[in-house]
């Protein structure tokens, strides 16, 4: 779980998210020396600051990289939001590696805005989030509240799930558990679209959300509308039980049968219907009263 975030000014975030800038120098960035961090934009980000950044970038970056930088209108809503995550590693200024007799990529001008601090933070493996997450904080390192850390970790996992092979119910449950925090304390119904090779076409889609104390009403048309929109050849569906009880209701069993029948008519196979509990536990709903309960860690049935 990500428990700290590196918030940076807008231009720094733009460069990091484009994969152009690989190093940041900030005296306020503490240990740990390596790990994962969330990339966000400072609330001080403004049009004038972005204009100054573009003037710098026009002279400092190669033309093909400068052309990748978005216009102000595309990024003006970024301030105060976490827009992605990346790996980072701190190295002392006296510990820089040499590559082929030259200074490592992280210290080659003009990419580095050198502020003469003790540490250089090498930022790699950037993941951009489709839906930026609102956050608090200013420039530097700051601690995130647990609920936000859960959201960032989930968003990071979801950003990486497209194209993953889903060969077992356990594979699907791992992806569904990453998106369950979206439902909070409510019951949510999710659909995972797969291609003809069983690879995830997108992150699990939240199809419906129940009331504070009620179950999520499921619209068969909405489930398959989302599936067909994604080009799915098969799907896995799931819903969470906030109570932690994995026992399927008769309604769950009946819904599974209806989904399977509708899918057969539309040419989109229903592979599994999962019930998600806490602690990465899940159950497979069959169209009989039989119940298969799994514990993800260890993978034993």
Protein Blocks (a to p, Z undefined) as FASTA:
>chain_A
ZZbdcdddfklmmmmmnomamcdcdfklccdfbdcddddddfkbcfklmmmmmmmmmmmp
cfklmmmpccfklmmmmgopafbdcddddddfklccceehiacfklccfkbccehiabdc
ddehiacdfbdcddeddeddddddfklmmmmmmmmmmmmmgopacfbfklmmmmmmmmmm
mnmmaccdddddddfkopafbdcddfbdcdfklccdddfklmmmmmmmnopabdcddddd
fkopabdcfklmmmmmmmmmmmmmnopacfbdcdddehhiacdddfbfbdcdddfbhoaZ
Z
